[in-house]
Amino acid sequence: MIVIDGSVFIQIINFVFLIWILNTVLFIPIRKVLRQRNEKIAGLENNIDTYTRDSREKDASFELGIKDARRRGVQEKDALLLTAAEEEKKIIAGINAKAQAEIAAIREKIAKDAAHVRETLQKEIEGFAEEIERKILGRSAS
């Protein structure tokens, strides 16, 4: 049989005191640490979300920047190609004009040289004809 005496009240008081001590010394600090850890984890998760969002935005702006730079590069390349083609046409036209002038000068010189040679040969032909005549006819120089 169980006898209820004053020791039961002492045990109840002892139990309540032990709960209070454990709560103050052990449970409250553990709950505080767990709460701080949860807050820190929540803060880190918020930071992760923020950094993820920022990185996506930066990636998108970086991609836009690359597309814009490529577009500008292609435009500049096309402009340079057009400028180079125009410059090439000018240079070729200049070279052609110079070549035509040189060809005309060479033709003129050749024509003058041919006329000079023709005159010289014309003068010498008479002398050659007389000499051939003398040899053929056997006559002496008069």
N, CA and C atoms as a LAMMPS dump frame, in Angstrom:
ITEM: TIMESTEP
0
ITEM: NUMBER OF ATOMS
426
ITEM: BOX BOUNDS ff ff ff
-5.0000000000000000e+02 5.0000000000000000e+02
-5.0000000000000000e+02 5.0000000000000000e+02
-5.0000000000000000e+02 5.0000000000000000e+02
ITEM: ATOMS id mol type element x y z
1 1 1 N 0.762 -1.161 0
2 1 2 C 0 0 0
3 1 3 C 0.834 1.27 0
4 2 1 N 0.22 2.3 -0.581
5 2 2 C 0.926 3.562 -0.687
6 2 3 C 0.442 4.464 0.44
7 3 1 N 1.418 4.977 1.109
8 3 2 C 1.081 5.862 2.221
9 3 3 C 1.425 7.279 1.776
10 4 1 N 0.46 8.191 1.864
11 4 2 C 0.684 9.582 1.487
12 4 3 C 0.992 10.33 2.773
13 5 1 N 2.185 10.802 2.815
14 5 2 C 2.572 11.592 3.968
15 5 3 C 3.246 12.872 3.497
16 6 1 N 3.989 13.509 4.331
17 6 2 C 4.615 14.799 4.029
18 6 3 C 5.712 14.685 2.988
19 7 1 N 6.281 13.496 2.806
20 7 2 C 7.371 13.332 1.83
21 7 3 C 6.863 13.499 0.395
22 8 1 N 5.607 13.239 0.163
23 8 2 C 5.039 13.416 -1.183
24 8 3 C 5.064 14.889 -1.545
25 9 1 N 4.734 15.739 -0.586
26 9 2 C 4.739 17.17 -0.865
27 9 3 C 6.165 17.671 -1.098
28 10 1 N 7.077 17.078 -0.338
29 10 2 C 8.489 17.434 -0.52
30 10 3 C 8.944 16.995 -1.92
31 11 1 N 8.52 15.82 -2.34
32 11 2 C 8.89 15.317 -3.673
33 11 3 C 8.263 16.195 -4.77
34 12 1 N 7.047 16.648 -4.549
35 12 2 C 6.391 17.517 -5.538
36 12 3 C 7.143 18.837 -5.605
37 13 1 N 7.484 19.39 -4.43
38 13 2 C 8.242 20.644 -4.386
39 13 3 C 9.611 20.43 -5.026
40 14 1 N 10.24 19.324 -4.738
41 14 2 C 11.543 18.977 -5.312
42 14 3 C 11.423 18.867 -6.841
43 15 1 N 10.36 18.222 -7.317
44 15 2 C 10.135 18.052 -8.753
45 15 3 C 9.93 19.409 -9.431
46 16 1 N 9.112 20.269 -8.825
47 16 2 C 8.857 21.601 -9.385
48 16 3 C 10.15 22.416 -9.369
49 17 1 N 10.906 22.328 -8.281
50 17 2 C 12.175 23.036 -8.192
51 17 3 C 13.146 22.542 -9.272
52 18 1 N 13.203 21.236 -9.46
53 18 2 C 14.081 20.648 -10.478
54 18 3 C 13.655 21.104 -11.876
55 19 1 N 12.387 21.166 -12.164
56 19 2 C 11.876 21.644 -13.448
57 19 3 C 12.287 23.098 -13.644
58 20 1 N 12.12 23.886 -12.562
59 20 2 C 12.48 25.295 -12.667
60 20 3 C 13.983 25.455 -12.918
61 21 1 N 14.826 24.719 -12.227
62 21 2 C 16.284 24.774 -12.4
63 21 3 C 16.648 24.335 -13.81
64 22 1 N 16.099 23.201 -14.249
65 22 2 C 16.404 22.71 -15.598
66 22 3 C 15.945 23.717 -16.656
67 23 1 N 14.803 24.297 -16.437
68 23 2 C 14.293 25.274 -17.383
69 23 3 C 15.221 26.487 -17.448
70 24 1 N 15.658 26.991 -16.307
71 24 2 C 16.519 28.177 -16.284
72 24 3 C 17.929 27.875 -16.776
73 25 1 N 18.469 26.752 -16.375
74 25 2 C 19.865 26.452 -16.696
75 25 3 C 19.998 25.796 -18.069
76 26 1 N 19.074 24.963 -18.443
77 26 2 C 19.263 24.148 -19.631
78 26 3 C 18.299 24.496 -20.766
79 27 1 N 17.023 24.462 -20.524
80 27 2 C 16.05 24.577 -21.617
81 27 3 C 15.99 25.977 -22.226
82 28 1 N 15.971 27.019 -21.41
83 28 2 C 15.887 28.387 -21.937
84 28 3 C 17.122 28.723 -22.781
85 29 1 N 18.362 28.435 -22.312
86 29 2 C 19.522 28.729 -23.167
87 29 3 C 19.514 27.912 -24.466
88 30 1 N 19.063 26.642 -24.389
89 30 2 C 19.017 25.82 -25.598
90 30 3 C 17.997 26.399 -26.58
91 31 1 N 16.834 26.814 -26.053
92 31 2 C 15.813 27.419 -26.918
93 31 3 C 16.335 28.728 -27.53
94 32 1 N 17.075 29.481 -26.712
95 32 2 C 17.649 30.737 -27.203
96 32 3 C 18.639 30.466 -28.342
97 33 1 N 19.496 29.486 -28.167
98 33 2 C 20.472 29.123 -29.201
99 33 3 C 19.748 28.619 -30.45
100 34 1 N 18.711 27.785 -30.26
101 34 2 C 17.952 27.274 -31.4
102 34 3 C 17.246 28.424 -32.137
103 35 1 N 16.682 29.375 -31.383
104 35 2 C 16.021 30.522 -31.987
105 35 3 C 17.024 31.351 -32.788
106 36 1 N 18.205 31.596 -32.199
107 36 2 C 19.242 32.356 -32.898
108 36 3 C 19.693 31.628 -34.165
109 37 1 N 19.844 30.308 -34.038
110 37 2 C 20.247 29.518 -35.206
111 37 3 C 19.188 29.597 -36.309
112 38 1 N 17.917 29.485 -35.932
113 38 2 C 16.838 29.599 -36.92
114 38 3 C 16.823 30.981 -37.576
115 39 1 N 17.035 32.032 -36.761
116 39 2 C 17.087 33.38 -37.317
117 39 3 C 18.266 33.532 -38.277
118 40 1 N 19.409 32.971 -37.889
119 40 2 C 20.591 33.053 -38.739
120 40 3 C 20.362 32.3 -40.044
121 41 1 N 19.769 31.121 -39.97
122 41 2 C 19.473 30.332 -41.167
123 41 3 C 18.496 31.081 -42.06
124 42 1 N 17.464 31.682 -41.449
125 42 2 C 16.494 32.463 -42.226
126 42 3 C 17.182 33.641 -42.906
127 43 1 N 18.07 34.315 -42.172
128 43 2 C 18.825 35.438 -42.757
129 43 3 C 19.703 34.972 -43.903
130 44 1 N 20.371 33.826 -43.715
131 44 2 C 21.217 33.291 -44.788
132 44 3 C 20.385 32.897 -46.005
133 45 1 N 19.205 32.329 -45.764
134 45 2 C 18.327 31.974 -46.881
135 45 3 C 17.874 33.227 -47.626
136 46 1 N 17.573 34.298 -46.865
137 46 2 C 17.215 35.561 -47.512
138 46 3 C 18.383 36.093 -48.337
139 47 1 N 19.599 36.011 -47.758
140 47 2 C 20.79 36.445 -48.494
141 47 3 C 20.975 35.615 -49.759
142 48 1 N 20.776 34.313 -49.657
143 48 2 C 20.91 33.436 -50.822
144 48 3 C 19.907 33.838 -51.895
145 49 1 N 18.657 34.075 -51.481
146 49 2 C 17.635 34.503 -52.442
147 49 3 C 18.017 35.833 -53.09
148 50 1 N 18.486 36.776 -52.271
149 50 2 C 18.879 38.088 -52.789
150 50 3 C 20.041 37.95 -53.769
151 51 1 N 21.066 37.187 -53.379
152 51 2 C 22.222 37.013 -54.256
153 51 3 C 21.848 36.277 -55.534
154 52 1 N 20.948 35.307 -55.425
155 52 2 C 20.492 34.586 -56.615
156 52 3 C 19.771 35.531 -57.561
157 53 1 N 18.881 36.355 -57.017
158 53 2 C 18.157 37.335 -57.824
159 53 3 C 19.126 38.322 -58.462
160 54 1 N 20.085 38.82 -57.66
161 54 2 C 21.072 39.767 -58.183
162 54 3 C 21.909 39.134 -59.283
163 55 1 N 22.319 37.889 -59.086
164 55 2 C 23.146 37.235 -60.098
165 55 3 C 22.361 37.02 -61.387
166 56 1 N 21.07 36.703 -61.269
167 56 2 C 20.244 36.543 -62.473
168 56 3 C 20.112 37.876 -63.21
169 57 1 N 19.884 38.938 -62.425
170 57 2 C 19.77 40.261 -63.045
171 57 3 C 21.083 40.657 -63.711
172 58 1 N 22.199 40.395 -63.035
173 58 2 C 23.502 40.738 -63.617
174 58 3 C 23.782 39.891 -64.847
175 59 1 N 23.409 38.607 -64.803
176 59 2 C 23.569 37.754 -65.983
177 59 3 C 22.751 38.296 -67.146
178 60 1 N 21.52 38.689 -66.86
179 60 2 C 20.661 39.221 -67.925
180 60 3 C 21.246 40.512 -68.492
181 61 1 N 21.699 41.412 -67.616
182 61 2 C 22.279 42.671 -68.108
183 61 3 C 23.588 42.407 -68.837
184 62 1 N 24.355 41.415 -68.383
185 62 2 C 25.596 41.041 -69.063
186 62 3 C 25.301 40.508 -70.459
187 63 1 N 24.297 39.663 -70.565
188 63 2 C 23.9 39.125 -71.874
189 63 3 C 23.443 40.251 -72.794
190 64 1 N 22.641 41.187 -72.245
191 64 2 C 22.208 42.331 -73.045
192 64 3 C 23.407 43.162 -73.496
193 65 1 N 24.36 43.35 -72.586
194 65 2 C 25.567 44.1 -72.925
195 65 3 C 26.358 43.415 -74.029
196 66 1 N 26.471 42.093 -73.937
197 66 2 C 27.197 41.343 -74.963
198 66 3 C 26.48 41.455 -76.307
199 67 1 N 25.144 41.304 -76.29
200 67 2 C 24.378 41.422 -77.544
201 67 3 C 24.54 42.816 -78.141
202 68 1 N 24.47 43.83 -77.278
203 68 2 C 24.622 45.202 -77.754
204 68 3 C 26.025 45.425 -78.32
205 69 1 N 27.026 44.914 -77.622
206 69 2 C 28.406 45.066 -78.093
207 69 3 C 28.599 44.341 -79.422
208 70 1 N 28.028 43.16 -79.562
209 70 2 C 28.134 42.432 -80.831
210 70 3 C 27.443 43.206 -81.949
211 71 1 N 26.262 43.738 -81.649
212 71 2 C 25.528 44.498 -82.657
213 71 3 C 26.332 45.721 -83.086
214 72 1 N 26.883 46.455 -82.099
215 72 2 C 27.702 47.621 -82.432
216 72 3 C 28.955 47.211 -83.194
217 73 1 N 29.546 46.082 -82.809
218 73 2 C 30.73 45.596 -83.505
219 73 3 C 30.435 45.268 -84.958
220 74 1 N 29.297 44.625 -85.189
221 74 2 C 28.913 44.293 -86.567
222 74 3 C 28.66 45.57 -87.359
223 75 1 N 27.989 46.548 -86.733
224 75 2 C 27.743 47.813 -87.427
225 75 3 C 29.052 48.516 -87.765
226 76 1 N 29.968 48.552 -86.811
227 76 2 C 31.263 49.19 -87.056
228 76 3 C 32.039 48.441 -88.127
229 77 1 N 31.975 47.107 -88.085
230 77 2 C 32.666 46.305 -89.096
231 77 3 C 32.1 46.594 -90.478
232 78 1 N 30.76 46.655 -90.574
233 78 2 C 30.127 46.954 -91.858
234 78 3 C 30.53 48.34 -92.353
235 79 1 N 30.534 49.307 -91.432
236 79 2 C 30.93 50.668 -91.806
237 79 3 C 32.378 50.686 -92.29
238 80 1 N 33.249 49.972 -91.577
239 80 2 C 34.653 49.909 -91.987
240 80 3 C 34.799 49.213 -93.335
241 81 1 N 34.003 48.163 -93.565
242 81 2 C 34.063 47.476 -94.852
243 81 3 C 33.616 48.4 -95.98
244 82 1 N 32.547 49.171 -95.74
245 82 2 C 32.101 50.126 -96.759
246 82 3 C 33.168 51.176 -97.028
247 83 1 N 33.748 51.706 -95.969
248 83 2 C 34.806 52.701 -96.115
249 83 3 C 35.998 52.111 -96.863
250 84 1 N 36.357 50.878 -96.498
251 84 2 C 37.485 50.219 -97.156
252 84 3 C 37.178 49.968 -98.625
253 85 1 N 35.941 49.58 -98.943
254 85 2 C 35.573 49.342 -100.339
255 85 3 C 35.652 50.64 -101.138
256 86 1 N 35.156 51.741 -100.553
257 86 2 C 35.236 53.029 -101.239
258 86 3 C 36.695 53.443 -101.441
259 87 1 N 37.495 53.256 -100.406
260 87 2 C 38.922 53.599 -100.493
261 87 3 C 39.611 52.725 -101.544
262 88 1 N 39.234 51.456 -101.578
263 88 2 C 39.797 50.537 -102.577
264 88 3 C 39.437 51.003 -103.983
265 89 1 N 38.178 51.418 -104.189
266 89 2 C 37.76 51.915 -105.501
267 89 3 C 38.56 53.152 -105.888
268 90 1 N 38.765 54.058 -104.922
269 90 2 C 39.548 55.264 -105.207
270 90 3 C 40.983 54.909 -105.584
271 91 1 N 41.572 54.002 -104.821
272 91 2 C 42.959 53.611 -105.089
273 91 3 C 43.061 52.936 -106.447
274 92 1 N 42.134 52.03 -106.737
275 92 2 C 42.161 51.333 -108.027
276 92 3 C 41.946 52.321 -109.162
277 93 1 N 41.023 53.274 -108.982
278 93 2 C 40.796 54.28 -110.012
279 93 3 C 42.06 55.104 -110.235
280 94 1 N 42.731 55.473 -109.144
281 94 2 C 43.985 56.223 -109.264
282 94 3 C 45.058 55.423 -109.975
283 95 1 N 45.152 54.148 -109.606
284 95 2 C 46.153 53.287 -110.251
285 95 3 C 45.821 53.12 -111.728
286 96 1 N 44.54 52.924 -112.043
287 96 2 C 44.135 52.788 -113.445
288 96 3 C 44.446 54.051 -114.235
289 97 1 N 44.145 55.201 -113.655
290 97 2 C 44.426 56.467 -114.33
291 97 3 C 45.924 56.623 -114.557
292 98 1 N 46.696 56.298 -113.544
293 98 2 C 48.151 56.402 -113.666
294 98 3 C 48.667 55.428 -114.723
295 99 1 N 48.126 54.2 -114.696
296 99 2 C 48.547 53.198 -115.684
297 99 3 C 48.167 53.647 -117.091
298 100 1 N 46.967 54.218 -117.262
299 100 2 C 46.534 54.698 -118.575
300 100 3 C 47.448 55.833 -119.044
301 101 1 N 47.814 56.726 -118.116
302 101 2 C 48.718 57.822 -118.471
303 101 3 C 50.084 57.279 -118.864
304 102 1 N 50.579 56.298 -118.123
305 102 2 C 51.877 55.708 -118.453
306 102 3 C 51.809 54.985 -119.798
307 103 1 N 50.704 54.262 -120.037
308 103 2 C 50.542 53.563 -121.323
309 103 3 C 50.507 54.575 -122.465
310 104 1 N 49.775 55.67 -122.266
311 104 2 C 49.711 56.705 -123.305
312 104 3 C 51.091 57.301 -123.544
313 105 1 N 51.85 57.56 -122.482
314 105 2 C 53.192 58.121 -122.619
315 105 3 C 54.108 57.134 -123.335
316 106 1 N 53.989 55.855 -122.99
317 106 2 C 54.827 54.84 -123.632
318 106 3 C 54.465 54.719 -125.109
319 107 1 N 53.165 54.748 -125.434
320 107 2 C 52.741 54.671 -126.847
321 107 3 C 53.263 55.875 -127.629
322 108 1 N 53.188 57.042 -126.99
323 108 2 C 53.687 58.249 -127.648
324 108 3 C 55.193 58.149 -127.9
325 109 1 N 55.898 57.647 -126.898
326 109 2 C 57.358 57.503 -127.045
327 109 3 C 57.677 56.49 -128.14
328 110 1 N 56.91 55.374 -128.138
329 110 2 C 57.126 54.352 -129.167
330 110 3 C 56.836 54.943 -130.543
331 111 1 N 55.766 55.726 -130.662
332 111 2 C 55.43 56.356 -131.946
333 111 3 C 56.543 57.3 -132.383
334 112 1 N 57.076 58.102 -131.435
335 112 2 C 58.185 59.011 -131.777
336 112 3 C 59.413 58.228 -132.192
337 113 1 N 59.739 57.174 -131.423
338 113 2 C 60.904 56.35 -131.749
339 113 3 C 60.73 55.693 -133.122
340 114 1 N 59.507 55.198 -133.392
341 114 2 C 59.246 54.561 -134.687
342 114 3 C 59.396 55.572 -135.813
343 115 1 N 58.884 56.799 -135.618
344 115 2 C 59.014 57.849 -136.639
345 115 3 C 60.483 58.188 -136.854
346 116 1 N 61.229 58.294 -135.774
347 116 2 C 62.656 58.613 -135.868
348 116 3 C 63.403 57.501 -136.598
349 117 1 N 63.083 56.257 -136.229
350 117 2 C 63.732 55.108 -136.894
351 117 3 C 63.344 55.088 -138.369
352 118 1 N 62.084 55.385 -138.662
353 118 2 C 61.621 55.407 -140.058
354 118 3 C 62.381 56.46 -140.855
355 119 1 N 62.564 57.655 -140.262
356 119 2 C 63.302 58.719 -140.941
357 119 3 C 64.746 58.3 -141.184
358 120 1 N 65.336 57.724 -140.134
359 120 2 C 66.725 57.295 -140.248
360 120 3 C 66.856 56.217 -141.316
361 121 1 N 65.933 55.238 -141.281
362 121 2 C 65.985 54.167 -142.27
363 121 3 C 65.714 54.715 -143.675
364 122 1 N 64.823 55.715 -143.788
365 122 2 C 64.512 56.308 -145.094
366 122 3 C 65.767 56.94 -145.667
367 123 1 N 66.521 57.632 -144.837
368 123 2 C 67.762 58.269 -145.304
369 123 3 C 68.771 57.209 -145.694
370 124 1 N 68.838 56.162 -144.919
371 124 2 C 69.828 55.121 -145.202
372 124 3 C 69.399 54.236 -146.379
373 125 1 N 68.116 54.165 -146.673
374 125 2 C 67.622 53.325 -147.77
375 125 3 C 68.194 53.802 -149.101
376 126 1 N 68.236 55.101 -149.276
377 126 2 C 68.784 55.628 -150.529
378 126 3 C 70.226 55.206 -150.693
379 127 1 N 70.977 55.293 -149.618
380 127 2 C 72.379 54.881 -149.671
381 127 3 C 72.499 53.388 -149.927
382 128 1 N 71.646 52.594 -149.281
383 128 2 C 71.677 51.142 -149.477
384 128 3 C 71.249 50.789 -150.905
385 129 1 N 70.256 51.52 -151.407
386 129 2 C 69.769 51.245 -152.767
387 129 3 C 70.865 51.514 -153.79
388 130 1 N 71.595 52.614 -153.623
389 130 2 C 72.692 52.928 -154.544
390 130 3 C 73.772 51.882 -154.458
391 131 1 N 74.088 51.473 -153.289
392 131 2 C 75.141 50.47 -153.1
393 131 3 C 74.711 49.137 -153.714
394 132 1 N 73.437 48.747 -153.514
395 132 2 C 72.939 47.498 -154.095
396 132 3 C 72.95 47.622 -155.616
397 133 1 N 72.575 48.796 -156.095
398 133 2 C 72.567 49.024 -157.541
399 133 3 C 73.955 48.855 -158.112
400 134 1 N 74.938 49.421 -157.448
401 134 2 C 76.326 49.323 -157.906
402 134 3 C 76.78 47.88 -157.917
403 135 1 N 76.411 47.147 -156.904
404 135 2 C 76.863 45.757 -156.838
405 135 3 C 76.174 44.927 -157.909
406 136 1 N 74.915 45.199 -158.134
407 136 2 C 74.184 44.419 -159.132
408 136 3 C 74.656 44.787 -160.544
409 137 1 N 74.775 46.038 -160.785
410 137 2 C 75.145 46.48 -162.126
411 137 3 C 76.663 46.486 -162.312
412 138 1 N 77.339 46.391 -161.269
413 138 2 C 78.802 46.365 -161.326
414 138 3 C 79.361 47.696 -161.677
415 139 1 N 78.773 48.741 -161.384
416 139 2 C 79.269 50.079 -161.677
417 139 3 C 80.068 50.577 -160.493
418 140 1 N 80.898 51.49 -160.787
419 140 2 C 81.692 52.095 -159.743
420 140 3 C 81.022 53.358 -159.255
421 141 1 N 81.469 53.859 -158.166
422 141 2 C 80.849 55.021 -157.555
423 141 3 C 81.129 56.24 -158.425
424 142 1 N 80.165 57.065 -158.673
425 142 2 C 80.354 58.213 -159.515
426 142 3 C 80.606 59.46 -158.725
